Amino acid sequence: MRLQIHAVHFAADQKLLEFIQKKLNKLDTFHDRITGGEVFLKLEGSETNKVKDKIIEVRLHIPGKDLFVTERDKSFESATDRVLEVLKDKLVRTKEKRNDFSSPAIAEARDRMEVEEAEEIDDL
C-alpha cells in the first residue's frame, strides 16, 4: 500500500516511519481494494516545548469512501497499534456492507427473480 507519512513540526525517525508502514501494510489482508493512505504524526503541546501526547491520524482511501482514525498515546508505536485495531474493524465492516445482500431492496429483487424463473420453468 502506498502511504504518505507527514510529521507535523518535527522530523520523524526513519525507524518510526518503517514501523508505521510495516504495520499499516497488514491492513491489505482485511480489505483488498485499499488504494492508498495518509498518516499525520503530531506532538500535542509542542508549542510549549513540553510534549504531552503523541497523535497519529490515518486516512485510508478505498473506492467510494475514506476511513479516518485518530489516536493519541504516550508513544507513536502504541498509538499505531491502537489505530491498526480500529482500522481493522472499520475495514471489515465496510467490506461486509459492500457484500451485504440482506438489504430489503436486494432481497425483494432476488425473490422476484426466483418467482419469474419458476414461472418460466412452469411455462415450458
ZAKOLZA-643006 format. One line per 5 residues: number of its first residue (from 0); their letters; for each residue x, y, z of N, C-alpha, C. Coordinates in pm, whole numbers, plus 32768, in hexadecimal, padded with zeros to 4 digits. Layout:
<sites>
NUM) A) X:Y:Z:X:Y:Z:X:Y:Z ~ ...
</sites>
This chain:
<sites>
0) MRLQI) 8055:7F8A:8000:8000:8000:8000:8059:807C:8000 ~ 8031:80DE:7FB5:807D:815B:7FAC:804C:81BB:8019 ~ 80A4:81DB:8074:8084:8237:80E1:80D8:82B5:80D5 ~ 809B:8324:80F3:80E4:83A2:8103:80E4:83C0:8198 ~ 815B:83C9:81D1:8166:83E1:825F:819D:846E:8274
5) HAVHF) 8152:84BE:82C1:8177:8548:82DB:818F:855A:8371 ~ 8204:858B:8394:8221:85AF:841E:8210:8646:8429 ~ 81B1:8670:847B:818F:86FE:8486:81E5:8741:84F2 ~ 8236:87A1:84C9:828B:87F2:8520:82F8:87A4:8569 ~ 8322:8732:8532:8395:86EB:8567:83C7:868B:84FC
10) AADQK) 843F:8659:850D:8478:85F9:84AE:8469:856D:84E9 ~ 8424:8517:84A2:840D:848E:84D2:8486:8437:84B1 ~ 84A3:83DD:850B:8510:837E:84FA:84EB:8318:848D ~ 854D:82EA:8441:8535:828A:83D5:84FD:8207:840C ~ 852A:81DE:8483:84F7:8162:84BF:8462:816D:84DD
15) LLEFI) 8436:81E2:850A:83A8:81F8:8525:8357:81F1:84A3 ~ 8388:822F:843A:8343:822D:83BA:8337:819E:8384 ~ 83A2:8151:8390:839F:80C6:8363:8340:8072:83B7 ~ 833D:808D:843A:82E1:8045:8494:824F:805E:846B ~ 822E:80DB:8453:81A4:80FF:842D:8181:80C0:83A7
20) QKKLN) 81DA:80C7:8347:81C2:808D:82C2:81AB:7FF6:82CE ~ 8200:7FB4:831B:81F6:7F23:832C:8171:7EFD:836C ~ 814A:7F44:83D3:80CC:7F26:8419:8054:7F3D:83C0 ~ 8050:7FAD:837A:7FDB:7FCE:8329:7FD4:7F7B:82A9 ~ 8044:7F41:827D:8040:7EE7:8209:7FEE:7E69:8228
25) KLDTF) 7FE3:7E47:82A6:7F95:7DD1:82CD:7F00:7DE3:82B4 ~ 7ED3:7E5E:82A2:7E45:7E78:828C:7E15:7E43:8205 ~ 7E71:7E29:81A9:7E4B:7DF3:8126:7E08:7D6B:8133 ~ 7E22:7D23:81A0:7DE4:7CA0:81B2:7D50:7CAC:81D9 ~ 7D26:7D20:8207:7C9C:7D32:8232:7C43:7D72:81C8
30) HDRIT) 7C80:7DB7:8169:7C33:7DF5:80FD:7C8E:7DFA:8084 ~ 7C60:7DC2:8015:7CB6:7DB3:7FA0:7CB9:7E2D:7F44 ~ 7C6D:7E93:7F62:7C64:7F05:7F06:7C96:7F88:7F43 ~ 7CF3:7F82:7FA0:7D2D:7FFC:7FD8:7D8A:8038:7F6F ~ 7D70:80B4:7F49:7DC0:80F1:7EE0:7E36:8142:7F15
35) GGEVF) 7E31:816B:7F90:7E9E:81B9:7FCA:7E75:81F4:804F ~ 7ECB:8247:8085:7EAA:8284:8104:7F0A:82F3:8129 ~ 7EE2:833D:818E:7F34:83A9:81C4:7F3B:8398:825B ~ 7FB1:83B3:8291:7FC7:83AB:8321:8000:8430:834E ~ 7FC4:8469:83B6:7FF5:84E5:83F0:8023:84C9:847E
40) LKLEG) 809F:84EB:849C:80D7:84DB:8521:80E3:8565:8560 ~ 80A9:8575:85D7:80AA:85F7:8619:80D4:85E6:86AB ~ 810B:8651:86E1:812F:8655:876E:80D2:86B6:87B4 ~ 8089:8686:8817:802F:86DC:8861:8080:872B:88C7 ~ 8071:87AE:88C6:80B9:8804:8922:8143:882A:88F0
45) SETNK) 815E:8818:8871:81E3:8838:883D:81FE:88CE:883B ~ 8194:891F:883F:81A7:89B0:8840:81E8:89DF:88C2 ~ 81CD:899A:892F:8202:89C2:89B1:8281:8976:89D5 ~ 82B7:892A:8975:8330:88DA:898A:8320:8870:89F5 ~ 82A4:884E:8A15:828C:87E4:8A76:8226:8785:8A36
50) VKDKI) 8259:871B:89F6:8204:86BF:89AC:81B7:8667:8A0E ~ 8133:866B:8A02:80DD:861A:8A5A:80C0:8593:8A1A ~ 8085:8594:89A5:8060:8519:8960:808C:8520:88CF ~ 808E:84AA:8893:80AB:84A1:8805:802C:8477:87BE ~ 800E:84B9:8750:7F91:84A3:8708:7FB0:846C:867E
55) IEVRL) 7F67:8404:8658:7F73:83CE:85D2:7EE9:83D2:8591 ~ 7EE3:8407:851A:7E67:840E:84CD:7E7E:83C1:844B ~ 7E23:8366:842B:7E31:8314:83B3:7DB3:8322:8360 ~ 7DC7:833E:82DF:7D58:8343:827F:7D76:82DC:8213 ~ 7D1E:8277:8208:7D2D:8212:81A0:7CCA:822C:8130
60) HIPGK) 7CF9:821C:80B6:7CA4:8232:8042:7C78:81AC:8009 ~ 7BF5:8197:8005:7BBD:8123:7FC2:7B54:8157:7F61 ~ 7B35:810E:7EF8:7AD5:8142:7E96:7A4F:8168:7ED7 ~ 7A27:81E4:7EC2:79A8:8214:7EF4:79A9:8246:7F83 ~ 7A1B:823C:7FC7:7A1A:8260:8055:7AA9:8277:8086
65) DLFVT) 7AB8:82CD:80E8:7B35:82DD:8131:7B1B:82BB:81C2 ~ 7B76:8270:81FD:7B6D:8250:828C:7BD2:82A5:82D6 ~ 7BA7:82DF:8346:7BFD:8339:8392:7BFC:8311:8424 ~ 7C74:8304:845F:7C80:82DF:84EC:7CED:8336:852C ~ 7CD1:8365:85A4:7D32:83B1:85F3:7D44:836D:867A
70) ERDKS) 7DC0:835E:86A3:7DDE:8327:8727:7E4F:8377:8765 ~ 7E50:837B:87E8:7EBB:83BE:8831:7EEB:8362:88A1 ~ 7F6D:8367:88BA:7FA9:8313:8922:8030:834F:8948 ~ 8074:830E:89A2:80F7:833E:89CF:8165:8326:8968 ~ 814F:82C2:890E:81B1:82A8:88A4:8168:8293:8820
75) FESAT) 81AE:82AF:87B3:8172:829A:872F:8159:8206:8714 ~ 81AE:81B0:874B:81A0:8121:8733:811F:80EB:876F ~ 8102:8110:87EA:8087:80DF:8829:800B:811F:87E8 ~ 8016:819C:87C0:7FA6:81DD:877A:7F8F:819A:86F2 ~ 7FFA:8171:86AF:7FEE:812B:8630:7FA7:80A6:8642
80) DRVLE) 7FC9:805D:86AC:7F87:7FDE:86C7:7EF1:7FF2:86DE ~ 7ECD:805B:8726:7E3F:8077:873E:7DF7:809F:86BE ~ 7E39:80EF:866A:7E00:8115:85E9:7DE9:809A:8593 ~ 7E48:8040:8595:7E40:7FC6:8546:7DC4:7F74:856B ~ 7DAA:7F66:85EC:7D35:7F1B:8619:7CB2:7F5C:85EB
85) VLKDK) 7CAA:7FDF:85F8:7C2F:8025:85CF:7C1C:801B:8538 ~ 7C88:802A:84EC:7C7D:8022:845B:7C59:7F96:842C ~ 7C8B:7F30:8471:7C63:7EA6:844F:7BCC:7E97:8458 ~ 7B94:7EC5:84C7:7B04:7EBC:84DC:7AB8:7F0A:8470 ~ 7AE5:7F83:8454:7AA0:7FD5:83F0:7AA8:7F96:8365
90) LVRTK) 7B1C:7F5F:8343:7B2B:7F21:82BF:7AD3:7EA6:82B1 ~ 7ACC:7E55:8319:7A77:7DDD:8315:79E5:7E05:8307 ~ 79B9:7E69:8354:792E:7E96:834A:790F:7ECF:82C0 ~ 796D:7F1C:8289:7959:7F56:8204:794F:7EEA:819A ~ 79A5:7E86:81A5:79A3:7E1A:8143:7922:7DC8:8150
95) EKRND) 78F5:7DB2:81CB:7878:7D68:81E0:7802:7DB6:81A7 ~ 7801:7E38:81B6:7794:7E89:817F:7794:7E81:80E7 ~ 780C:7E80:80AD:7816:7E77:801C:77DF:7DF2:7FEB ~ 77F2:7D88:8038:77C5:7D03:8012:7741:7CDD:8054 ~ 76FF:7D3C:8095:7685:7D1F:80DF:760F:7D17:807F
100) FSSPA) 75D8:7C9F:8074:7565:7C8A:801D:74E6:7C79:806E ~ 74E6:7CA8:80E8:7471:7C98:813D:741B:7D17:8141 ~ 743C:7D79:80F1:73EB:7DF2:80F2:7362:7DD3:80B6 ~ 72FA:7E16:80E1:7272:7DF8:80B2:7263:7E02:801B ~ 729F:7E63:7FDC:7290:7E74:7F4C:72D1:7DFF:7F00
105) IAEAR) 7346:7DD4:7F2E:7389:7D65:7EEC:733C:7CE4:7F04 ~ 730C:7CCF:7F7F:72BE:7C56:7F9C:7240:7C51:7F47 ~ 71FE:7CC3:7F38:7183:7CC9:7EE7:71A2:7CAA:7E55 ~ 720D:7CE1:7E20:7233:7CC8:7D96:7258:7C35:7D81 ~ 729E:7BFA:7DE1:72C3:7B6D:7DD8:7246:7B15:7DD8
110) DRMEV) 71E6:7B33:7E31:716A:7AE6:7E37:711C:7AF2:7DB4 ~ 7116:7B6A:7D7D:70CF:7B80:7D00:710E:7B30:7C8E ~ 7193:7B2D:7C8B:71D9:7AE0:7C23:71BC:7A4B:7C31 ~ 71BA:7A19:7CAE:719D:798C:7CC4:7110:7969:7C97 ~ 70AF:79C1:7CB1:7025:79AA:7C86:701D:79A9:7BEE
115) EEAEE) 7061:7A08:7BAD:7060:7A0E:7B1B:709F:7992:7ADE ~ 710D:7962:7B1A:714D:78E8:7AE8:70F2:7870:7AF8 ~ 70AA:7868:7B6A:704E:77F9:7B81:6FDC:77FE:7B1B ~ 6FAB:7875:7AFD:6F3F:7882:7A9A:6F6F:785A:7A0F ~ 6FEC:787B:79EE:7022:7855:796B:702C:77BD:7961
120) IDDL) 7056:777D:79CD:7061:76EB:79CC:6FD7:76AC:79BF ~ 6F73:76E4:7A04:6EEA:76B0:79FA:6EB1:76C1:796D ~ 6ED8:772C:7928:6EA7:7746:78A2:6EE1:76E3:783D ~ 6F54:76AB:7859:6F91:764C:77FD:6F48:75C9:7807
</sites>
